[in-house]
Amino acid sequence: MKLAVTGATGRMGREVIEAAQERGHEVAVAVNRDPAGETVAGVEIKPASNLEVLLSKRDVNALVDFTGPASSLSYVAACAATDTPAVVGTTGFDEGDEAALREYGTEIPLLRAANFARGVQALTQAVADAVAALPGYDVELTETHHNAKRDAPSGTAKELLATIEEHRDGERVHGREGEAPRSETEIGVHARRAGDVTGEHEVMLADNHEVVTLTHRAESRGVFAAGALDAAAWLTGRDRGYYTFADVVGDT
Ligand code: NAD
């Protein structure tokens, strides 16, 4: 494949460029907001303000984006203007952004995932099964990430919460302080930020003198880069549409 990578000097951008090269793909376009003559794995990083022109010249199979919500939307707009499929791994979008991304899916093939680890697909299914099987059990979700993560709770935590809420009515309670007795229906949500933890999600169900915990831990960013590249390959040649990583995992 021939790829474009945004946020190319970020943690994930670097990981994606290196993983793409290991797989024998060409990184034809790599951009960042303020590149100062940098290179990543031998690839020259260009200013993101030139993205649309670069995409129109290089005819890439897909653009892979791990940046921030505002920049991600502007990069997807450049994809739509140049008919370039987009793989979006950025998190932290609000509801309006999400609607805009879905709308872009009517113009180009667009695949979005808050988590490109295959194990998180299995975790989500296991959480759905456990919550359905254990009605009335207390549910608490805890996620842990490195100390530079900007959004909280994580995009993956929000998707797990949506899965939990498909199987029970309850209100989310983000942390607790002071007099804060637990209601029967609340779903506790806890976001920890420390060190360089890549990403951990745990859903705990407890009642009846027993505790069930379901956990996923990413041990390297390589797992996300691999999933994003699998998604880019899967997206190549697809019709326009809005896709998720579940579509990829269900197929490959
Ligand atoms: P990072 O801070 O290391 O890198 C972000 C990159 O995006 C940087 O190069 C930065 O310059 C650029 N950027 C950020 N905001 C920008 C803006 N407003 N305009 C232009 N460029 C901008 O972050 P990271 O750890 O690489 O994570 C990036 C995103 O990917 C976050 O939203 C994170 O939650 C998400 N993420 C998703 C997955 C997944 O599997 N979907 C996995 C890891 C991280």
Residues whose N, C-alpha, C, O or C-beta is under 5 A from the ligand:
A	BS01	NAD	G7 A8 T9 G10 R11 M12 G13 N32 R33 F66 T67 G68 S71 G89 T90 T91 A113 A114 N115 F116 A117 F224
